Amino acid sequence: MYEQEKWELRAETARKLGLASADDVALAVAKPLARPTARVSGRRRQRLRARLAELEDQMEPIAEAPQADAPSALLQAACGACRGHCCRDGGEHAYLKPEDLARARAALGGQPEDMVELYLGFVPRRSYQGSCIFHSAKGCALPRALRSSVCRNFLCSPLAALQARTRNHPAKAALVLFQDLGVKRRVCVRLP
């Protein structure tokens, strides 16, 4: 995308929001996931079951789950519009580690005993092909408390750069542009 086009998009967004100039709008261009969904096979479920059993065996109990910050409105909207490009390598491991299961169990008050069945209960009927087993058309099928630390904390480079820009040079709005096969989708959020 050319700089002139970026400036025009920022200026257009500023006008629509009643802001003074394009400088009031921070912009990021991100790559969305462009894959079809497919029914989750029994084979994928079995691989997930085996991985979860391995993690549960390695899990060490923790007394209290650390609290994670809730994502900002900007990150929620942008990540939702992206459809999870960052999830594409999650496969049947979902980036989970033993400490993620221990944190999830602590967050649930020490229950349930069988973390494998808990996680398997959240596998959607359909997920994106070649992506994380929990990655459905509606987003991550796992509640936030059960997601891996990677999934709870990761920011793709365009959103990390946008977040840093808005922290260092306060803007009044942020615009995230996704270009998928020539179709442009936008997410715009007013910043506090």
C-alpha positions as CSV (number, residue, x, y, z in Angstrom):
1,M,0.0,0.0,0.0
2,Y,1.4,3.4,-1.0
3,E,1.9,6.2,1.5
4,Q,-0.5,8.5,-0.4
5,E,-3.2,5.9,-0.1
6,K,-2.5,5.5,3.6
7,W,-2.7,9.2,4.1
8,E,-6.0,9.4,2.2
9,L,-7.5,6.6,4.3
10,R,-6.5,8.4,7.5
11,A,-7.9,11.7,6.2
12,E,-11.2,10.1,5.2
13,T,-11.5,8.4,8.6
14,A,-10.7,11.7,10.4
15,R,-13.5,13.4,8.4
16,K,-16.0,10.7,9.2
17,L,-15.2,10.9,12.9
18,G,-15.2,14.7,12.9
19,L,-11.5,14.9,13.8
20,A,-9.2,17.8,12.8
21,S,-6.7,16.0,10.6
22,A,-5.3,12.7,9.3
23,D,-2.7,13.1,12.1
24,D,-5.4,12.3,14.6
25,V,-5.7,8.7,13.1
26,A,-3.1,6.0,13.6
27,L,-3.1,3.4,10.8
28,A,-2.0,-0.3,10.7
29,V,-2.2,-2.6,7.7
30,A,-2.5,-6.2,8.7
31,K,-2.9,-9.5,6.8
32,P,-6.1,-11.4,7.5
33,L,-6.4,-15.2,7.5
34,A,-7.9,-16.4,4.2
35,R,-8.7,-20.1,4.7
36,P,-11.9,-22.1,4.6
37,T,-13.3,-23.9,7.6
38,A,-13.7,-27.7,7.7
39,R,-15.3,-30.2,10.0
40,V,-12.9,-31.1,12.9
41,S,-11.9,-34.7,12.2
42,G,-11.6,-37.5,14.8
43,R,-7.9,-37.7,14.0
44,R,-7.4,-34.1,15.0
45,R,-9.3,-34.6,18.2
46,Q,-7.1,-37.6,19.0
47,R,-3.9,-35.7,18.4
48,L,-5.2,-32.9,20.7
49,R,-6.2,-35.5,23.3
50,A,-2.7,-37.0,23.3
51,R,-1.1,-33.6,23.5
52,L,-3.3,-32.5,26.4
53,A,-2.7,-35.8,28.3
54,E,1.0,-35.2,27.9
55,L,0.7,-31.6,29.2
56,E,-1.5,-32.7,32.1
57,D,1.1,-35.2,33.2
58,Q,3.8,-32.5,33.2
59,M,1.6,-29.9,34.9
60,E,2.7,-28.7,38.4
61,P,0.0,-27.2,40.5
62,I,0.0,-23.4,41.3
63,A,-1.8,-21.7,44.1
64,E,-3.2,-18.7,42.3
65,A,-3.7,-17.8,38.7
66,P,-2.0,-14.6,37.6
67,Q,-4.4,-12.0,36.3
68,A,-4.0,-10.9,32.7
69,D,-5.1,-7.5,31.4
70,A,-8.1,-7.6,29.3
71,P,-7.4,-6.6,25.7
72,S,-8.3,-3.0,24.7
73,A,-11.3,-2.3,22.5
74,L,-8.9,-1.6,19.6
75,L,-7.2,-5.0,20.0
76,Q,-10.5,-6.9,20.4
77,A,-11.9,-5.3,17.2
78,A,-8.8,-5.6,15.2
79,C,-8.1,-9.2,16.2
80,G,-11.7,-10.1,15.5
81,A,-11.6,-8.6,12.0
82,C,-8.4,-10.3,11.2
83,R,-9.9,-13.7,11.8
84,G,-6.8,-15.0,13.4
85,H,-3.9,-15.0,11.0
86,C,-1.7,-15.5,14.1
87,C,-3.6,-18.8,14.9
88,R,-2.6,-20.5,11.7
89,D,0.3,-22.5,13.3
90,G,-1.6,-23.6,16.4
91,G,-2.5,-27.1,15.0
92,E,-3.5,-29.5,17.7
93,H,-1.1,-28.1,20.3
94,A,-2.9,-24.7,20.4
95,Y,0.4,-23.2,21.8
96,L,-0.5,-24.8,25.2
97,K,2.1,-25.7,27.8
98,P,1.8,-27.4,31.1
99,E,1.9,-24.0,32.9
100,D,-1.1,-22.9,30.8
101,L,-3.2,-25.8,32.1
102,A,-2.0,-25.2,35.6
103,R,-3.0,-21.5,35.4
104,A,-6.4,-22.4,33.8
105,R,-7.1,-24.9,36.6
106,A,-6.1,-22.3,39.3
107,A,-8.4,-19.8,37.6
108,L,-11.2,-22.3,37.8
109,G,-10.7,-22.8,41.6
110,G,-8.7,-26.0,41.3
111,Q,-11.3,-27.8,39.2
112,P,-11.9,-29.8,37.1
113,E,-9.6,-32.8,37.8
114,D,-9.6,-33.8,34.1
115,M,-8.3,-30.9,32.1
116,V,-8.2,-33.0,28.9
117,E,-11.9,-33.5,28.9
118,L,-12.5,-29.8,29.7
119,Y,-10.4,-28.7,26.7
120,L,-11.9,-31.3,24.4
121,G,-15.4,-29.9,25.3
122,F,-14.5,-26.6,23.6
123,V,-13.4,-28.1,20.3
124,P,-15.8,-26.6,17.7
125,R,-17.5,-28.7,15.1
126,R,-15.7,-26.7,12.4
127,S,-12.4,-24.9,12.5
128,Y,-10.2,-23.2,9.9
129,Q,-8.2,-25.6,7.8
130,G,-4.5,-25.7,8.6
131,S,-5.0,-23.6,11.7
132,C,-5.5,-24.1,15.4
133,I,-8.1,-26.7,16.3
134,F,-9.9,-24.2,18.4
135,H,-9.9,-21.6,15.7
136,S,-13.5,-21.3,14.5
137,A,-15.3,-18.8,12.2
138,K,-16.5,-17.1,15.4
139,G,-13.0,-16.7,16.7
140,C,-11.3,-18.8,19.4
141,A,-13.6,-21.4,20.9
142,L,-11.7,-21.4,24.1
143,P,-12.6,-19.0,26.9
144,R,-9.8,-16.5,27.5
145,A,-8.9,-18.1,30.9
146,L,-8.2,-21.4,29.1
147,R,-6.0,-20.0,26.3
148,S,-2.3,-20.3,26.2
149,S,0.0,-17.5,27.4
150,V,1.0,-17.0,23.8
151,C,-2.6,-16.5,22.7
152,R,-3.4,-14.3,25.6
153,N,-0.4,-12.0,25.1
154,F,0.6,-12.1,21.4
155,L,0.3,-9.1,19.2
156,C,1.2,-9.3,15.5
157,S,3.8,-6.8,14.4
158,P,1.3,-4.4,12.7
159,L,-0.8,-4.2,15.9
160,A,2.2,-4.0,18.2
161,A,3.5,-1.1,16.1
162,L,0.1,0.6,16.2
163,Q,0.0,0.2,20.0
164,A,3.5,1.6,20.3
165,R,2.6,4.6,18.0
166,T,-0.5,5.4,19.9
167,R,1.3,5.2,23.2
168,N,4.2,7.5,22.0
169,H,2.2,9.8,19.8
170,P,-1.4,10.0,21.1
171,A,-4.0,9.7,18.4
172,K,-7.8,10.1,18.7
173,A,-8.6,7.1,16.6
174,A,-7.0,4.0,15.2
175,L,-7.7,2.5,11.8
176,V,-6.7,-1.1,11.0
177,L,-7.0,-2.1,7.3
178,F,-7.2,-5.7,6.1
179,Q,-6.7,-6.5,2.5
180,D,-8.0,-9.9,1.5
181,L,-7.9,-10.8,-2.2
182,G,-8.5,-7.2,-3.3
183,V,-11.3,-6.7,-0.8
184,K,-10.5,-4.1,1.9
185,R,-12.0,-4.4,5.3
186,R,-11.6,-1.7,8.0
187,V,-11.8,-1.5,11.7
188,C,-11.9,1.9,13.2
189,V,-11.9,2.6,17.0
190,R,-11.9,5.9,18.8
191,L,-9.2,5.9,21.4
192,P,-9.7,7.1,25.0
